[in-house]
Amino acid sequence: MDELKNKNIILGVTGSIAAYKAPEIIRLLVREGAYVYPVMTRSATYFIHPLTLQSVSREKVTLSLFNGDERDIRHISLSALADILLIAPATANIIGKIAAGIADDILTTTVVATRAPVVIAPAMNERMYENPVVQQNIARLKSTGYRFIGPEEGRLACQDKGKGRMSEPATIVGFLKKIFSKMEDFKGKSFIVTAGPTREPIDVVRFISNYSSGKMGFAIAREMRDRGAKVILISGPTFIKPPEGVDFFVVETARQMEEKVKEYFDRVDGLIMTAAVCDFRPVQSFKGKMKKESKERVVLELVRNPDILEEIGRVKGEKILIGFCAEAENILQEARQKLKKKNLDLIVANDVTEKGAGFEVDTNKVFLLNSKGEVKSLPLMSKRKVAEVICDHIKQILEERQANK
């Protein structure tokens, strides 16, 4: 296959001894038919000469924000050109700067400006890699859509053995090919993704809600967009910036979310319902603000909200329907019941009491149950990785349906 043919790849090289592998990365990419545009930090030039990368890529190496030609805003032109931006090797320093949003040289400025996928191949001493701050930076970048490959176990520059060695060039190129091949997975398809909590007002300042952050739903929306789908993201109130390139709608209550989902459902190929919709709402919302001075006790009467997924399941037809199930006990039993009752193709279940698998965190540990009765248990991983696995299953469902036509 020609996943890399005619693709424009920005290769960022930073100040690591592993910079000596950059020419081999370029050579392999060029052999696959890609165009490679090297960008080097100042530190990188101490490890490998720019002329080496220029000779292999046959493209001018960019070293500075300021090249003397005011007509060419280099970081903008590079960021717009890129089909993908690869940083290999990536030091702890560059990872920290990107995580902090710092843009003080040509490479970091190009990263901030690009809308292309960014792939980072770390290379550093094991003690640096295991530093909690470095791990926090990596986790933060992963949660916002940056992709990482490696590092690997092996002999390091200090002659110690440990984790920190940059992945081999062939492995990195294979990783890029996989990304590009997935960009076609959902081309021509459209999906609704719901995310976040809903809020049910008690009065003008108080409401019933839950701890959902929206991170899982936003991760799925981003993954589906990256695989070529048209995405309609419908979210309750969150503090997360929506992914570029999706149609984004904010709702507040369960009934508002129901209305918006039904408005668009006929136009899409499926619905991924990650939102934590409030099961109940107050029968009556107080006008104005309820004053505590006038009341010693308040009895709040609740009424059940519509089950959006169950209602959609009755009319889904050939559309794909994915649900989520957050439970504190009897996880698989509850998930199986909901899978059948709501006519789902797949349900994602997790134990919200388990560390790292509940609300408001960047990781999740889930079970996937499909309509065939199959169960897959995933280990604790980033929500972006969970989103990737879920999308893999959606792709499989689509392929099976196509084969059975």
SEDOKE-426508 format. One line per 8 residues: their letters; for each residue y, z, x of C-alpha. Coordinates in steps of 0.5 Angstrom, whole numbers, padded with zeros to 4 digits. Last residue first. Example, Ala and Ser with C-alpha at 12.3 -4.5 7.8 and 13.67 -1.06 7.14 Angstrom:
2
sa = -0002/0014/0027  -0009/0016/0025
//
This chain:
405
knaqreel = -0015/0004/-0049  -0019/0009/-0046  -0016/0008/-0039  -0009/0009/-0041  -0011/0015/-0044  -0014/0018/-0038  -0008/0015/-0033  -0003/0019/-0038
iqkihdci = -0007/0025/-0038  -0008/0025/-0030  0000/0024/-0029  0001/0030/-0034  -0004/0034/-0029  0000/0032/-0023  0006/0034/-0026  0003/0041/-0027
veavkrks = 0001/0041/-0020  0008/0039/-0018  0012/0044/-0022  0007/0049/-0019  0010/0047/-0012  0017/0048/-0015  0015/0055/-0018  0013/0057/-0011
mlplskve = 0006/0059/-0010  0002/0065/-0012  -0005/0062/-0012  -0007/0057/-0018  -0013/0058/-0023  -0016/0052/-0026  -0019/0052/-0033  -0023/0047/-0037
gksnllfv = -0024/0047/-0044  -0023/0040/-0045  -0016/0041/-0048  -0013/0044/-0042  -0012/0050/-0039  -0008/0052/-0032  -0008/0059/-0030  -0001/0061/-0026
kntdvefg = 0002/0065/-0020  0009/0064/-0020  0014/0064/-0015  0022/0064/-0014  0023/0070/-0018  0027/0071/-0025  0021/0072/-0029  0014/0074/-0028
agketvdn = 0009/0072/-0022  0011/0075/-0016  0008/0081/-0017  0004/0081/-0023  0006/0084/-0030  0008/0077/-0033  0001/0075/-0032  0001/0067/-0033
avildlnk = -0001/0062/-0037  0000/0054/-0037  -0002/0050/-0043  -0005/0043/-0043  -0006/0038/-0048  -0003/0042/-0054  -0005/0042/-0061  -0001/0049/-0063
kklkqrae = -0007/0053/-0065  -0012/0050/-0060  -0008/0052/-0054  -0005/0058/-0057  -0012/0061/-0058  -0014/0059/-0051  -0008/0062/-0048  -0009/0069/-0051
qlineaea = -0016/0069/-0049  -0014/0067/-0042  -0009/0072/-0041  -0012/0078/-0044  -0006/0082/-0042  0001/0082/-0040  0002/0075/-0043  0007/0069/-0041
cfgilike = 0004/0063/-0044  0007/0056/-0043  0006/0050/-0047  0005/0042/-0045  0005/0037/-0051  0004/0029/-0049  0005/0024/-0055  0000/0021/-0058
gkvrgiee = 0001/0024/-0065  0005/0030/-0064  0006/0032/-0071  0003/0038/-0072  0004/0040/-0065  0011/0040/-0066  0011/0045/-0071  0007/0050/-0066
lidpnrvl = 0011/0048/-0060  0018/0050/-0064  0015/0057/-0067  0020/0058/-0072  0024/0065/-0071  0021/0071/-0075  0025/0076/-0078  0028/0082/-0075
elvvreks = 0032/0089/-0079  0036/0093/-0074  0036/0100/-0076  0042/0103/-0073  0043/0111/-0072  0049/0115/-0071  0054/0110/-0073  0062/0110/-0074
ekkmkgkf = 0063/0111/-0067  0058/0106/-0064  0063/0100/-0067  0059/0094/-0069  0064/0088/-0066  0066/0083/-0071  0061/0080/-0076  0054/0083/-0076
sqvprfdc = 0049/0078/-0075  0044/0079/-0081  0036/0078/-0081  0036/0079/-0073  0032/0074/-0069  0025/0074/-0067  0020/0071/-0063  0025/0069/-0058
vaatmilg = 0024/0063/-0054  0022/0063/-0047  0023/0056/-0045  0017/0052/-0041  0016/0047/-0047  0014/0041/-0043  0015/0035/-0049  0012/0028/-0049
dvrdfyek = 0013/0021/-0049  0020/0021/-0051  0025/0018/-0057  0021/0021/-0063  0022/0028/-0060  0030/0028/-0059  0033/0031/-0065  0027/0035/-0066
vkeemqra = 0028/0038/-0059  0035/0039/-0061  0034/0043/-0068  0029/0047/-0065  0033/0049/-0059  0039/0051/-0064  0034/0055/-0068  0032/0059/-0062
tevvffdv = 0039/0061/-0061  0043/0059/-0055  0043/0051/-0053  0045/0048/-0047  0044/0040/-0046  0043/0036/-0040  0041/0029/-0039  0038/0029/-0032
geppkift = 0041/0025/-0026  0043/0031/-0022  0039/0037/-0023  0042/0043/-0027  0046/0048/-0024  0042/0055/-0025  0046/0061/-0028  0042/0060/-0035
pgsilivk = 0044/0060/-0042  0038/0057/-0046  0036/0050/-0044  0035/0043/-0046  0033/0038/-0040  0032/0031/-0043  0029/0027/-0037  0028/0020/-0036
agrdrmer = 0022/0020/-0031  0021/0017/-0024  0017/0022/-0020  0024/0025/-0018  0026/0026/-0025  0019/0029/-0026  0020/0034/-0021  0027/0036/-0022
aiafgmkg = 0025/0037/-0030  0019/0042/-0027  0024/0046/-0023  0029/0047/-0028  0023/0049/-0033  0021/0054/-0028  0027/0057/-0026  0030/0058/-0033
ssynsifr = 0032/0065/-0031  0027/0068/-0037  0029/0076/-0038  0029/0076/-0045  0034/0076/-0051  0037/0080/-0057  0044/0080/-0057  0051/0084/-0057
vvdipert = 0058/0082/-0056  0060/0078/-0063  0054/0082/-0067  0047/0082/-0066  0046/0075/-0064  0040/0072/-0062  0039/0069/-0055  0034/0064/-0052
pgatvifs = 0031/0064/-0045  0031/0059/-0040  0028/0052/-0040  0026/0046/-0045  0023/0039/-0042  0024/0033/-0046  0020/0027/-0043  0021/0020/-0042
kgkfdemk = 0017/0015/-0039  0019/0008/-0036  0017/0010/-0029  0013/0017/-0029  0009/0016/-0023  0013/0011/-0019  0017/0017/-0015  0010/0019/-0013
sfikklfg = 0008/0014/-0008  0015/0015/-0005  0013/0022/-0004  0006/0021/-0001  0009/0016/0004  0013/0021/0006  0008/0026/0007  0004/0021/0011
vitapesm = 0010/0020/0016  0010/0027/0017  0002/0027/0019  0003/0021/0023  0009/0025/0027  0005/0031/0028  0007/0037/0024  0012/0042/0028
rgkgkdqc = 0009/0048/0032  0011/0054/0029  0005/0058/0027  0002/0061/0034  -0001/0060/0041  0004/0062/0046  0006/0057/0052  0013/0059/0051
alrgeepg = 0014/0051/0048  0008/0053/0043  0001/0052/0043  -0002/0051/0036  -0001/0053/0028  0003/0048/0024  0010/0048/0021  0009/0045/0017
ifrygtsk = 0012/0040/0012  0018/0042/0007  0021/0039/0001  0028/0041/-0001  0028/0042/-0009  0032/0048/-0010  0027/0053/-0010  0024/0050/-0003
lrainqqv = 0031/0051/0000  0031/0059/-0002  0024/0060/0000  0026/0057/0007  0032/0061/0007  0029/0067/0005  0023/0066/0011  0029/0065/0016
vpneymre = 0032/0071/0014  0025/0075/0014  0024/0073/0021  0017/0069/0021  0019/0063/0024  0023/0066/0029  0017/0070/0032  0013/0064/0031
nmapaivv = 0017/0060/0036  0021/0054/0033  0020/0047/0029  0021/0046/0022  0019/0039/0019  0025/0039/0013  0024/0033/0008  0031/0032/0003
partavvt = 0030/0027/-0003  0036/0023/-0004  0042/0025/-0007  0046/0026/-0001  0053/0029/0001  0050/0036/0003  0045/0033/0007  0050/0028/0010
ttliddai = 0055/0034/0012  0049/0038/0015  0048/0032/0020  0055/0030/0022  0057/0037/0023  0060/0043/0020  0057/0043/0013  0055/0050/0011
gaaikgii = 0051/0050/0004  0048/0057/0006  0041/0054/0006  0043/0048/0010  0046/0052/0015  0040/0057/0016  0035/0051/0016  0039/0048/0022
natapail = 0039/0054/0026  0032/0056/0025  0031/0049/0028  0029/0042/0024  0025/0037/0028  0025/0033/0024  0030/0033/0019  0028/0027/0014
lidalasl = 0033/0024/0009  0030/0020/0004  0032/0013/0000  0039/0014/0004  0044/0009/0004  0049/0014/0000  0048/0019/0005  0049/0015/0011
sihridre = 0056/0012/0008  0058/0019/0006  0057/0022/0013  0060/0016/0016  0066/0016/0013  0067/0008/0015  0074/0006/0015  0077/0011/0019
dgnflslt = 0074/0008/0025  0074/0013/0031  0067/0016/0030  0069/0022/0028  0063/0026/0024  0059/0025/0030  0052/0023/0033  0050/0017/0029
vkersvsq = 0045/0013/0033  0046/0006/0033  0040/0002/0030  0034/-0001/0033  0030/0004/0032  0026/0005/0038  0032/0003/0043  0037/0007/0039
ltlphify = 0032/0013/0039  0031/0013/0047  0039/0011/0047  0040/0018/0044  0037/0022/0050  0032/0027/0048  0032/0035/0049  0040/0036/0051
tasrtmvp = 0042/0031/0046  0039/0035/0040  0044/0040/0041  0049/0036/0039  0046/0034/0033  0043/0027/0032  0043/0022/0027  0038/0017/0027
yvyagerv = 0038/0011/0022  0031/0008/0021  0029/0002/0017  0022/0002/0014  0017/-0003/0015  0011/0001/0016  0011/0000/0023  0018/0002/0023
llriiepa = 0016/0009/0020  0011/0009/0026  0016/0008/0031  0021/0013/0028  0016/0018/0028  0014/0017/0035  0021/0017/0038  0022/0024/0034
kyaaisgt = 0016/0027/0038  0021/0029/0044  0025/0033/0039  0020/0038/0039  0023/0041/0045  0028/0043/0039  0036/0042/0038  0036/0038/0032
vgliinkn = 0034/0031/0030  0036/0028/0023  0032/0022/0021  0035/0018/0015  0030/0013/0012  0032/0007/0008  0026/0004/0005  0024/-0003/0006
kledm = 0017/-0002/0006  0015/0005/0006  0010/0005/0000  0007/-0001/0002  0000/0000/0000
//
